[in-house]
Amino acid sequence: MPVAVYVDNMQAPFRGMVMCHMLADTEAELHAMAEKIGMQRRWHQHPGTHKSHYDINQDMRALAVAHGAVEITLKESGRIVRARRLAK
């Protein structure tokens, strides 16, 4: 099964930006995409847990989609996180 990176449609205001989540099927793919779009590793949230993700702004989201990230809803993002928690 191909590995995917996902960006949800959350629109949370933060310091004058609008943020969403970027998550992936594997940590390696998540970090590879983060590097492609210019994210710093120190911005990774909840490393090594079922909640692993990056919060990204809308410009970074557009870059991630341009690099192949799959657009999902916030509800679908929650389902992915819950499935990971149950799988551990």
N, C-alpha and C positions, 0 to 999 in steps of 0.2 A: 504494500500500500504506500502511495507517495506521501511524503511528509508535507505538511502545510503550515503556513504562517497565517494568522488571522488578525484582523483589525475590526473592533466592534464600532457601533455607532453611538456610544456614550458621548455626551457633550457636556462635560463638567468644566466649569470655569476655574482657571488657576492662573493667577498673576497676569491677567490680561490675555490669556490664551484660552483655547477650548481644547480639552484633552479627551482622549479615549484610551482603550487598552490595546496592546499588541501582545498576542500569545502565540504559541506554536505547539506542534505535536511533540517536538523534542527541544531540549535546552540548546543543543548545538545549532539547530535551525533558527531558533529565536535569536541567538547571539549573532549568527551570520547575517540575518536580516538587519538587526540593530546596527551592525558595523556598516552594512551597505548604505544605510540611510543617515549615518553620522551620529548615532547614539553612543554615549559613553557607557561602558560596562557598569560603572558605579551607579547608574540610574536603574539598574535591574532591581525589581522588587520581588521579595519573597523567593530568593534563589533556592533551588533544590527542593521546593515544596510544590504541592498541587496548585498553589496560587501564583506561581512564577509568571511574571509578565513585565512589560515596560508600559509606563504611561507615556503617551506620545501626543504631540499637538497635531492640528489638522494638516499642516504642511508636511510633517513627517509621515502622517497617515497616507497622504497622496503619494509620497515617494515610495512607501511600502507597497501600496497597490500597484504602482508602476513597475515595481520589482517582483510582482506576482503574489502579493498577499491577498487572501480571500476576505471579502467584506462580509461581515456577519452582524447580527443584531446583538444588543446587550444581553438579551435573554439567552441567545445561543452561546454567548461567552460564558454566562453563568452555568449553563448545562455542561460545557467542557470542563470547567473548574470542578463542578460536583462529580462528574464522572471520574476525574483524576483522583479526587479525595476517596471515592469509594473503591477505586482500583488499588489503593495502597494498603 
